[in-house]
């Protein structure tokens, strides 16, 4: 079986029964250092006493520097212990259980802190050994010799050397300043620091299966190179925020067992020209070193559009207008996008938001940083090492060919259109995978994964239903929903999540907390009728969406709303579906005019905007109107314009006027149809308005129960089919209508639901 077909993950460090094997360099580096120090001390003794032989000098140093021999013995014993732990599992287990106190104490520190402490200890050891060597040479104590060394060096330098040193010192100052400015923004995680595996990424199996192929070539490059190919070295993960792009990149490093280098999105944003270039070059020097030492490295650029930005803004990067007159694009009374299908709502938002242009420069993709990145990704590979690059060339020898660096570049963005084309060309970014919204099966798996981490009482059917009613949930939103449900349960004195906890968390995350306000009676009734018209129309004419909930509780940007969800995953939209969306939008205007004697509120403005936007696209772009030609294409190619000047402007005006007339005719016809549907369902609208005024918030199941006269999960809809109760509701509406016209409180209170109304 090939490695491509194996779905098992790499063994975690905590699951090992033996110690990780050390490389030959790590096993011998300190012994080599101690040997070098010993030989230098022997040489110093022989230089001080010419008649002293090498064996006598070696014996003298061995007797006088017993501490050096002791350090060597300790290092040998340490390496023997490591070797036995690498080969014998019981020995390693006993040591970890009873004798690893220091190791456990060190691991209480962060990985980066331990790495820095090791660097400091190694530096102090080097200074100590240098002081011992200088003391032997100058016949002084080690500490004094360490301080006398710069003085002796300075006195021995000629005047020209001192001048050169001064110039070199100035250069060092500038270099140190730029070095300091180029620090930060790059974090390195070593193989056993990364515990994430592909099994921890849920709902994106189709992307993971393709990435496994990249990893096979990274681990076994000869599989493709022996046939004349090359190992793909760049992956772009693009898609909506929260779909798991960063987690996927981390799992790639976890599966390969290679170091993982995380590049912060703002790492290359600097105020000085050239600092970003230095950061790029420093980053890739580090990557090449890690690749040679570990056999490969994974580098991850998060929010890659901040680095490779051309100044273009994609459809996902709009910013809301700051105009206070247009801050609420859906009006004052109705949460417009909630009852639309997701596609229609996205189109409405796209048309209603202000697209902001991206400023150039800023130290991101400009100021040479992007160009430096492009060069490093696919530029000529320089010979490695000072001896190879300088000494061999000085001697007239050809430098050795540079090694093949196994560097896997992974980039993530939700704005792929903003990336430079040169960055996306093959050879730099070889493969591009869309990490989109999970399918229903993926959402079920993700819910199961996060619910497995907490205590809950949800059944498999309830998890399946939860995945159905959250069609565009990402891994991040699912995790947040489960966490909010747990908070709700703990707030109520429980530690186990129930179905109502999840539903309440879902509503809180989608709608935000409701404001603690109470409507006056006539306004409450008007909002209830408005939302009831939306809900009844959606229930009667729209099959591609199901009502999720209806509410008249005031939120931050709405007075009431009817939210709908798709019952299944669908990737195409049809003319009849968009017409149904428009009917649901126009139901508020038709309903308010019907129930309030031709009057209507300003709250229908958002509904009219959504209906007009969809009708415009149907008529001018999608071929769903009375004409076939595309308005966008006609405008692009100036179809119908007789020439420049005034004639061209007149032709454009005529085109817009003709399109506007067709859109108005379409909307007017659909408004008449909406009025007919609402007249046929007058009793159902008033019944649902009464239920909303009574309960404030209804689930989709309860909305259907009231309309059809059935028993719902909370609301019993059967009393609403009783003629006597319907007459009382009608009387209350007439009183509310009179109060609306006279701006006073209704004379009749809202009738309560009576048990005897069941008949």
C-alpha positions, 0 to 999 in steps of 0.5 A: 500500500502506498503512503498516499493510501494510508490514512494513519497519522504520524506518531505523537511524541507523547505516544512514543515508547522510546526517546527520539533519536539524536543526529550524529552532530547533536551526539558529538558536538560537545565532545568535539568542543571539549577536545578542541579546547584540550588541544589548544591548552596543550598547544599553549603549554608547548609554546610556553615551554619549547622543550616540553614534548606533546605527551608530557604537555598532554599529561600536564594539562590532563592533571591540571584541568581535571574539570575538562575531563570531568565534563567530557565524562559527564557528556559521554555518560549523558549520550550513553543514557540517550542511546539506551533510551532510544533503543530500550523502551522499558529503560526509557519508561522507567526513567520517564516515570521516576527520574525525569523531574528536571525534564518535567520542570523544564517543560512547564516553561514554554517551548520558546522560553526553553529554546532561549534558555538553551541558547543562553547556557550555550553562550555562557559555556562558550565564553567560559571555555574562551576565557580558559583558553585565553588565560592559558595563552596570556598566563593570567586568570581566565576572567582577567584574560577575557578582559585583556584580550580586546586591549591586546588586540587594539594595541597590536592593530596599526593605524590603518586597521584602527580606521578600518575598524571605526568604519566597520563599527559604523557599518555594524551600527547601521546593520544592527539597527536594520537587524533589530527592525527586521526581528519579530513576526516569525515563529518557529515550532519544532516537530514534536511541538506540533500535536495537530494531525489530519484527524483533527481537521473535520469537514474538509476531507476532499482537500486533505486527500489532495494535500496527502499527495503533496506530502508524499512527494515531500517525504519521497521526492524521488517518486516524481524526480526520477521521472523528470518531474519536480516536487510541488513546493507551494500550496494556496488555501483560499476560502471564507474565514473560519473554514480551517485553513490555519488548522490545516496548515498546522496539521500538514507540519504535524503529519510530516514531522517537519518544523513549522514556521508561522509568518505573521500577516503584519510581519512585513509591514514596516515604515523604512524602505528595505526592512521588509526585504531584509525580513524576507531574506532572513526568513528564507535563510532560516528556512534553508537551514531548517530544511537541511537539518530536518530534511524539510520545513513547512512555512505558513503565510497567514492572510497572504493578501496583506503581502501579495496585495495588488490593491484590488478588492475582491467581492469578500472585502467590502466595507460598510458605508459610514453614511448614517443615512444608509447605515441600516440597509434593510430598513428600520423594522425588518431584518431583511437578509434573514428571510432571503436565501443565502445567495440572494442575501449575499447579492443584496449585501454586495450591492448595498455595501461600499467597495473601498479601494486599497491604498498602495504601499504601506510596506505590505506588497510594496517597497520591494517586499513582494519582489523579494518574496517572488525571488526567494520562491523561485530565484536562482539558488546560491552556493551555500557556505562562505568556503564554497562561495568565496574560497573556492572561487578565489582558488579558481574552483567551481562552487559545489551545486547548492542542495535541494531545499525541501521547503513547502510554502503554504499560504492562506487567504480569503481574498485570492483575487488580491494576490499578484498573478506572479505569486500564483504562477506554477513554480511558486504556488503550484496548487490552489485548493478552495477550503469552502463551507463544509457539506452537511456530512462535514458539519455533522462530523465537526459537531460530533468532534466538538461535542465529544469534548464536552458532556451533552445529551444530544442524539444523533438525529438532533446532531443531524438536524443541527447540521441541517439548520446551520447550512453555512457554518464553519469549523470556527462557528461550530466550535463557538456555538458549542462553547456558547451552549456550554456557557448557557448550560453552566449559567443554568446550573448544569454541566451537560449540554441539551438541545435547547442550549444549542438552539439558544446559542445558535440564535444568540450567535446569529441574531445577537442578544435582544434589547430589553425594550417593550413596544407600545401596543399598536407598534407591537401589533404592526411589527407582528403583522409585518413579520407574519406576512413575511412568514406566511408568504414564505410558508406558502410560496417558497419551497427551497427555504424553510423557516428557522424562526420568527421573532418580534423581539427588538435586536441591535439593527432590527425590530423583528425578523423571519429567518430562513434556512435551506433544507439541503445543500444546493448549488444552483438557483432558479428563476422561480426561486428568486421570484419566491424571494421577491414575493417574500420581500414584497409581502411586507408592503402588500400586507401593511397596505392590506391590513392598515387601509393602504398605509405602510411604514418606512420599515419596508424600505429594506424589503424593497431594496432587496426585491429591487436588487434581485429583480435587477439582476434577474432582468439585466444579468441572469436571463430571467426577465423579458429580454435575453441580452445582458445589461452589463455586456451592453454597457461594457461594449456601449451597445446602441451608442451612435458615437461619442458625445451627447449621443452616447450619453442619451443612449446610456440613459435610454438603456437604463430607462428601458431596464428600469421600466422592465424591472418596475413591471416585474415588481408590480406584477409580483406585488399584485400576486403577493396581495392575492396570496395574502388575501387568501391567507388573511386568517393565517396572518392574523393568527400568526401575528397573535402568536408572535405578540403572545410568545415574541419568538417562534421556531419554524415548527411553531410557525408552521403549526399556527398556519396549519392549525397543528400542535407545535413544539411549544405553541398549539396551533389548533385554537387558531382554527376556531371561528370564535377565536378568529373573530376575537383576533379580528376584533383586536386587529380592528381596534389596533387599526383605529389606535394606529390612525388616532395614535392611541392605545387600542380599546381591546386587549389582545385575546388570550388563547383559551383551552376550550377553544380546542372544541 
